Amino acid sequence: MKKQSVKLPQKEKFSFFHNKIFIGYMFVVPAMIYMIILIGYPLVYNIILSFQNVTAMTLAKGNYKFIGLDNFRALIEDPVFLPALLHTIYYTLGSLLIQFVLGFILALFFNEGFSFAKPIRGLIVISWILPVTVTALNWKFMFAEGNGIINALLINLNFIKQPIGWLINGETAMWGLILANSWIGIPFNMLLLTTGLANIPDSLYEAANIDGASIFQRFTQITLPLLKSTMMSVLVLGFIYTFKVFDLVYVMTAGGPVSATEVMSTYSYKLSFNFYRFGQGAAAANILFICLFAIALLYLRTVSNEESLS
């Protein structure tokens, strides 16, 4: 009898280019290169710049001296710095309060699913889609003292007798910015909160209704607890977008009148490109970055604690 030869399975040849790990890196590397060039390098360079004496004179000579924390000390001694920081916080909290509350109300309203809900919601989103500079110019014209539509409406409704210079008055200019920014942020809050509401099962509301729970009880015992993570995300994203605002403020008021609406972003811009104190401008930008970084860390810690408890 002839012995039958048994063929052993051949080992597949290892190819580095067919390795799954390599394929994964091929997808990640372009994003990493983009982050390093457009985000990482400017961030590191700005940090280095904040510790150097970079002005119009030293920039022309290319002689940058390391001066330690002198730029930060100069900012603290600057009478404009602390008001700019307080204005930024005031502007951010005021905008968040208005846009979150109104966005939440609209999200609850459109979550009912009535007729024409989607078209109306789409029209509201237009204010968020428009470029910020276009929105800023529109609101600037609306708040104009001479022919602004806001003054015209208030005069016709007998709320005021004479036109008010909303953006040239230090007491009202900041609220003009807050209203303009809230008009942009309301659709953003509405969309994210509507998505969160849609993920809550209807069976929970039906069971609560059968048990005799009131509308307020269903809202406080079902909607708010299950929407907590979405609300945190909306507030943190809204805080970051609002705290670092530049274009809206610069187009509408440019930080005026007399620094009444000066925020950290416009303050940093003016130090760098109006007064040519690039080192101090970089230091102001780093302070802005530290504030946002602290908020992001606080958010990540809160989310991780919630996940560990669950």
TORVO-188493 format. One record per residue (C-alpha): x, y, z; residue number from 0. Coordinates in steps of 0.02 Angstrom, whole numbers, plus 50000, padded with zeros to 5 digits. Layout:
BEGIN
ATOM  east north    up num
ATOM     X     Y     Z NUM
...
! end
This chain:
BEGIN
ATOM  east north    up num
ATOM 50000 50000 50000   0
ATOM 50059 50172 49955   1
ATOM 50077 50292 50095   2
ATOM 49966 50443 50074   3
ATOM 50060 50603 50095   4
ATOM 49979 50726 50212   5
ATOM 49997 50907 50161   6
ATOM 50028 51021 50305   7
ATOM 49948 51195 50297   8
ATOM 50073 51320 50237   9
ATOM 50108 51467 50346  10
ATOM 50045 51628 50274  11
ATOM 50182 51745 50228  12
ATOM 50189 51894 50342  13
ATOM 50167 52057 50250  14
ATOM 50193 52218 50345  15
ATOM 50080 52312 50226  16
ATOM 49937 52190 50258  17
ATOM 49954 52201 50446  18
ATOM 49799 52271 50531  19
ATOM 49904 52378 50647  20
ATOM 49989 52459 50498  21
ATOM 49822 52493 50416  22
ATOM 49760 52573 50576  23
ATOM 49912 52686 50584  24
ATOM 49883 52736 50403  25
ATOM 49715 52807 50454  26
ATOM 49783 52892 50611  27
ATOM 49944 52968 50543  28
ATOM 49862 53100 50429  29
ATOM 49759 53165 50574  30
ATOM 49913 53167 50686  31
ATOM 50013 53265 50557  32
ATOM 49870 53389 50540  33
ATOM 49859 53410 50730  34
ATOM 50047 53432 50749  35
ATOM 50066 53560 50609  36
ATOM 49909 53665 50635  37
ATOM 49880 53646 50822  38
ATOM 50031 53574 50910  39
ATOM 50165 53685 50834  40
ATOM 50070 53852 50856  41
ATOM 50028 53804 51035  42
ATOM 50208 53762 51082  43
ATOM 50275 53915 50990  44
ATOM 50150 54027 51080  45
ATOM 50204 53957 51249  46
ATOM 50387 53990 51207  47
ATOM 50343 54165 51145  48
ATOM 50260 54209 51310  49
ATOM 50427 54189 51402  50
ATOM 50523 54300 51281  51
ATOM 50538 54486 51254  52
ATOM 50463 54497 51080  53
ATOM 50416 54672 51022  54
ATOM 50422 54765 50857  55
ATOM 50606 54808 50888  56
ATOM 50665 54636 50940  57
ATOM 50562 54553 50803  58
ATOM 50653 54652 50669  59
ATOM 50822 54608 50742  60
ATOM 50777 54427 50779  61
ATOM 50850 54444 50953  62
ATOM 50728 54366 51075  63
ATOM 50783 54368 51257  64
ATOM 50713 54246 51384  65
ATOM 50632 54352 51521  66
ATOM 50542 54219 51622  67
ATOM 50375 54275 51695  68
ATOM 50398 54460 51659  69
ATOM 50262 54458 51524  70
ATOM 50138 54384 51647  71
ATOM 50187 54511 51780  72
ATOM 50160 54651 51654  73
ATOM 49986 54583 51617  74
ATOM 49938 54580 51801  75
ATOM 49997 54759 51821  76
ATOM 49902 54815 51666  77
ATOM 49737 54899 51720  78
ATOM 49648 54824 51569  79
ATOM 49690 54642 51607  80
ATOM 49577 54607 51756  81
ATOM 49424 54696 51681  82
ATOM 49451 54598 51519  83
ATOM 49454 54434 51616  84
ATOM 49298 54482 51714  85
ATOM 49210 54538 51554  86
ATOM 49250 54369 51476  87
ATOM 49175 54275 51623  88
ATOM 49022 54390 51629  89
ATOM 48995 54375 51441  90
ATOM 49014 54186 51445  91
ATOM 48897 54155 51592  92
ATOM 48766 54276 51527  93
ATOM 48767 54196 51355  94
ATOM 48762 54019 51426  95
ATOM 48614 54059 51537  96
ATOM 48508 54131 51397  97
ATOM 48552 54009 51259  98
ATOM 48541 53854 51368  99
ATOM 48373 53897 51447 100
ATOM 48293 53949 51281 101
ATOM 48375 53804 51189 102
ATOM 48308 53682 51318 103
ATOM 48132 53754 51304 104
ATOM 48137 53741 51115 105
ATOM 48205 53563 51126 106
ATOM 48059 53512 51238 107
ATOM 47938 53600 51120 108
ATOM 48000 53519 50960 109
ATOM 48017 53348 51044 110
ATOM 47827 53339 51047 111
ATOM 47833 53296 50862 112
ATOM 47692 53408 50801 113
ATOM 47664 53451 50618 114
ATOM 47792 53566 50536 115
ATOM 47911 53539 50684 116
ATOM 48058 53492 50572 117
ATOM 48040 53638 50448 118
ATOM 48024 53765 50589 119
ATOM 48174 53689 50678 120
ATOM 48271 53699 50516 121
ATOM 48233 53885 50500 122
ATOM 48294 53915 50677 123
ATOM 48458 53828 50639 124
ATOM 48497 53958 50504 125
ATOM 48561 54078 50638 126
ATOM 48690 53948 50689 127
ATOM 48742 53908 50510 128
ATOM 48774 54089 50460 129
ATOM 48955 54151 50473 130
ATOM 48987 54241 50637 131
ATOM 49047 54398 50548 132
ATOM 48883 54410 50452 133
ATOM 48784 54389 50612 134
ATOM 48891 54519 50701 135
ATOM 48864 54647 50561 136
ATOM 48676 54615 50562 137
ATOM 48663 54641 50749 138
ATOM 48775 54793 50739 139
ATOM 48656 54874 50614 140
ATOM 48506 54820 50718 141
ATOM 48579 54905 50873 142
ATOM 48626 55063 50777 143
ATOM 48572 55223 50861 144
ATOM 48509 55315 50707 145
ATOM 48417 55189 50598 146
ATOM 48425 55028 50698 147
ATOM 48272 54917 50697 148
ATOM 48281 54885 50885 149
ATOM 48267 55070 50927 150
ATOM 48127 55089 50799 151
ATOM 48027 54946 50877 152
ATOM 48051 55008 51054 153
ATOM 48000 55185 51006 154
ATOM 47844 55123 50914 155
ATOM 47797 55017 51066 156
ATOM 47823 55171 51179 157
ATOM 47957 55084 51284 158
ATOM 48082 55223 51248 159
ATOM 48063 55402 51187 160
ATOM 48234 55431 51109 161
ATOM 48353 55313 51017 162
ATOM 48483 55229 51126 163
ATOM 48662 55199 51073 164
ATOM 48666 55018 51129 165
ATOM 48842 54978 51071 166
ATOM 48920 55147 51111 167
ATOM 48858 55149 51290 168
ATOM 48967 55056 51414 169
ATOM 48818 54999 51517 170
ATOM 48723 54918 51372 171
ATOM 48859 54865 51250 172
ATOM 48898 54701 51339 173
ATOM 48715 54650 51338 174
ATOM 48709 54684 51152 175
ATOM 48851 54559 51129 176
ATOM 48767 54433 51244 177
ATOM 48604 54441 51146 178
ATOM 48694 54423 50980 179
ATOM 48794 54273 51041 180
ATOM 48639 54194 51118 181
ATOM 48550 54208 50950 182
ATOM 48690 54101 50878 183
ATOM 48700 53978 51022 184
ATOM 48515 53940 51047 185
ATOM 48500 53825 50893 186
ATOM 48660 53734 50943 187
ATOM 48591 53698 51117 188
ATOM 48422 53651 51044 189
ATOM 48494 53524 50922 190
ATOM 48602 53434 51051 191
ATOM 48467 53432 51183 192
ATOM 48338 53371 51057 193
ATOM 48454 53226 51015 194
ATOM 48469 53185 51200 195
ATOM 48281 53191 51223 196
ATOM 48255 53076 51074 197
ATOM 48365 52944 51156 198
ATOM 48253 52932 51309 199
ATOM 48135 52781 51286 200
ATOM 47951 52825 51273 201
ATOM 47911 52672 51378 202
ATOM 47977 52761 51533 203
ATOM 47855 52904 51510 204
ATOM 47712 52782 51476 205
ATOM 47750 52684 51634 206
ATOM 47761 52844 51736 207
ATOM 47596 52904 51662 208
ATOM 47513 52740 51711 209
ATOM 47580 52760 51888 210
ATOM 47498 52931 51896 211
ATOM 47654 53039 51888 212
ATOM 47624 53221 51846 213
ATOM 47711 53316 51706 214
ATOM 47828 53398 51832 215
ATOM 47870 53231 51912 216
ATOM 47908 53153 51743 217
ATOM 48019 53300 51700 218
ATOM 48116 53297 51864 219
ATOM 48125 53108 51887 220
ATOM 48150 53049 51707 221
ATOM 48199 53188 51588 222
ATOM 48328 53281 51692 223
ATOM 48422 53129 51761 224
ATOM 48433 53042 51592 225
ATOM 48481 53205 51507 226
ATOM 48618 53249 51631 227
ATOM 48766 53192 51524 228
ATOM 48698 53282 51370 229
ATOM 48670 53441 51470 230
ATOM 48848 53434 51537 231
ATOM 48917 53414 51362 232
ATOM 48812 53559 51297 233
ATOM 48866 53674 51439 234
ATOM 49051 53632 51422 235
ATOM 49052 53652 51233 236
ATOM 48954 53814 51248 237
ATOM 49075 53878 51379 238
ATOM 49226 53840 51269 239
ATOM 49150 53918 51113 240
ATOM 49093 54073 51206 241
ATOM 49245 54100 51318 242
ATOM 49364 54108 51170 243
ATOM 49253 54220 51062 244
ATOM 49342 54347 50955 245
ATOM 49257 54384 50788 246
ATOM 49086 54430 50859 247
ATOM 49158 54552 50987 248
ATOM 49286 54626 50869 249
ATOM 49161 54660 50729 250
ATOM 49024 54732 50841 251
ATOM 49122 54836 50967 252
ATOM 49310 54798 50948 253
ATOM 49317 54795 51138 254
ATOM 49244 54969 51159 255
ATOM 49180 55087 51211 256
ATOM 49332 55124 51319 257
ATOM 49368 54938 51351 258
ATOM 49189 54911 51415 259
ATOM 49175 54751 51310 260
ATOM 49358 54703 51308 261
ATOM 49377 54514 51324 262
ATOM 49532 54408 51335 263
ATOM 49538 54365 51150 264
ATOM 49525 54546 51090 265
ATOM 49644 54600 51228 266
ATOM 49774 54474 51168 267
ATOM 49748 54528 50988 268
ATOM 49773 54712 51027 269
ATOM 49930 54679 51128 270
ATOM 50005 54584 50982 271
ATOM 49947 54678 50828 272
ATOM 49902 54853 50891 273
ATOM 50039 54882 51020 274
ATOM 50163 54754 50947 275
ATOM 50198 54675 51116 276
ATOM 50195 54498 51050 277
ATOM 50263 54418 51208 278
ATOM 50126 54493 51316 279
ATOM 49995 54449 51186 280
ATOM 50055 54268 51189 281
ATOM 50048 54270 51380 282
ATOM 49867 54331 51375 283
ATOM 49824 54194 51251 284
ATOM 49905 54065 51366 285
ATOM 49800 54124 51512 286
ATOM 49646 54101 51403 287
ATOM 49708 53926 51358 288
ATOM 49738 53881 51541 289
ATOM 49559 53932 51587 290
ATOM 49485 53825 51449 291
ATOM 49602 53680 51488 292
ATOM 49546 53683 51671 293
ATOM 49363 53677 51619 294
ATOM 49399 53530 51503 295
ATOM 49489 53435 51641 296
ATOM 49345 53469 51761 297
ATOM 49222 53402 51632 298
ATOM 49326 53244 51600 299
ATOM 49341 53212 51786 300
ATOM 49154 53231 51810 301
ATOM 49117 53111 51667 302
ATOM 49242 52982 51729 303
ATOM 49168 52990 51905 304
ATOM 48993 52962 51836 305
ATOM 49053 52814 51732 306
ATOM 49139 52736 51883 307
ATOM 48981 52754 51988 308
ATOM 48874 52677 51852 309
! end
